[in-house]
């Protein structure tokens, strides 16, 4: 029966997504708002297959989590980082939509605005 196979495949997909979401929940920082966490979790989930740790342990997952934090802090807190690093995380975040981002003004922009 085709319907049974499709239903089973959908159930397996949903179960896999729940498992991935539950796995990423342990990496949420206490200071992250729901909006910030949802964006960073999407970033993590998009790249999780690329950064899975080998069975004997290792660090690729730590690197991926660090990159997700760089991206989130840049977007939500206006932290600045090395250009190559920012280029990498922005490329990794391509396709992730985040609404209502805060708008920041730099010191240089303020100085230009109020020069006489």
C-alpha positions in Angstrom: 0.0 0.0 0.0 1.6 3.3 -1.2 -0.3 5.4 1.4 1.2 3.3 4.3 4.8 3.7 2.9 4.3 7.5 2.5 2.8 7.9 6.0 5.7 5.9 7.5 8.3 8.0 5.6 6.6 11.2 6.9 6.5 9.9 10.4 10.2 9.0 10.2 11.0 12.5 8.8 9.1 14.2 11.6 10.7 12.0 14.2 14.2 12.9 12.8 13.4 16.6 12.9 12.2 16.4 16.5 15.3 14.5 17.4 17.5 17.2 15.8 15.6 20.0 17.4 15.9 18.3 20.9 19.6 17.8 20.3 20.2 21.5 19.4 18.2 22.7 22.4 21.1 21.9 24.7 23.2 24.5 23.0 20.8 27.4 23.8 22.4 30.2 25.8 20.4 31.6 28.8 20.6 35.1 27.4 19.1 34.3 24.0 15.6 35.5 23.4 13.2 33.1 21.6 13.7 35.0 18.4 17.5 34.9 18.6 17.4 31.2 19.5 15.1 30.2 16.7 17.4 32.0 14.2 20.6 30.4 15.6 18.9 27.0 15.8 18.0 27.2 12.1 21.7 28.1 11.4 22.8 25.1 13.4 20.3 22.7 11.9 21.2 23.8 8.3 24.8 22.8 8.8 24.6 20.0 11.4 25.3 17.3 8.8 28.5 19.1 7.7 29.9 19.3 11.3 29.0 16.1 13.0 31.7 14.9 15.4 33.4 11.6 14.5 32.4 8.6 16.8 35.6 9.0 18.8 34.9 12.6 19.7 36.5 15.7 18.2 35.7 19.3 17.5 33.8 20.0 14.3 30.6 20.5 16.2 32.3 23.0 18.5 33.4 24.9 15.5 29.9 24.9 14.0 28.4 26.1 17.3 31.1 28.9 17.5 30.2 30.0 14.0 26.5 30.1 14.8 27.3 32.3 17.8 29.4 34.6 15.7 26.6 35.0 13.3 23.9 35.6 16.0 26.0 38.1 17.9 26.8 40.0 14.7 23.1 40.2 13.7 21.5 40.8 17.1 24.2 42.6 19.1 26.2 44.3 16.3 29.5 42.6 17.3 32.2 42.9 14.8 34.7 40.3 13.7 37.4 39.6 11.2 36.1 40.2 7.6 37.0 36.7 6.5 35.1 35.2 9.4 32.1 37.4 8.8 32.1 36.6 5.1 32.1 32.8 6.0 29.2 33.0 8.5 27.1 35.3 6.2 27.6 32.8 3.4 26.6 29.9 5.6 23.5 31.9 6.7 22.4 32.5 3.1 18.7 31.7 2.9 18.0 32.1 6.6 15.4 34.8 7.0 15.4 36.9 10.2 12.7 39.5 10.6 12.9 42.8 12.6 16.6 42.9 13.2 17.8 45.7 15.4 19.3 48.7 13.6 22.6 50.0 15.0 24.5 53.2 14.3 28.3 53.1 14.5 30.4 55.8 16.1 31.7 56.8 12.7 28.2 57.2 11.3 27.3 59.4 14.2 30.4 61.6 13.8 29.6 62.1 10.1 26.0 63.0 10.9 26.9 65.7 13.4 29.9 67.3 11.8 29.6 71.0 11.3 
